[in-house]
Amino acid sequence: MGGAPHQRKFSLPVDSEHKSTKFNIF
């Protein structure tokens, strides 16, 4: 779970669309 928030923050700046997908997966 520790990596979940870390990846989210990384996805936010990388790609908003990607973040939505990651959020659904998580």
C-alpha positions in Angstrom: 0.0 0.0 0.0 3.0 2.3 0.6 3.7 2.3 -3.1 0.1 3.0 -4.1 0.2 6.7 -3.0 3.7 7.1 -4.4 2.7 5.9 -7.8 -0.4 8.1 -7.7 1.6 11.3 -7.2 3.9 10.2 -10.0 1.0 9.6 -12.4 -0.7 12.9 -11.6 2.1 15.0 -13.2 2.9 12.4 -15.8 -0.7 12.1 -17.3 -4.1 13.0 -15.8 -5.7 10.3 -18.0 -3.2 7.7 -16.7 -4.0 8.7 -13.1 -7.7 7.9 -13.6 -6.8 4.4 -14.9 -4.4 3.8 -12.0 -7.0 4.9 -9.5 -9.4 2.4 -10.9 -6.8 -0.4 -10.7 -5.9 0.5 -7.2 
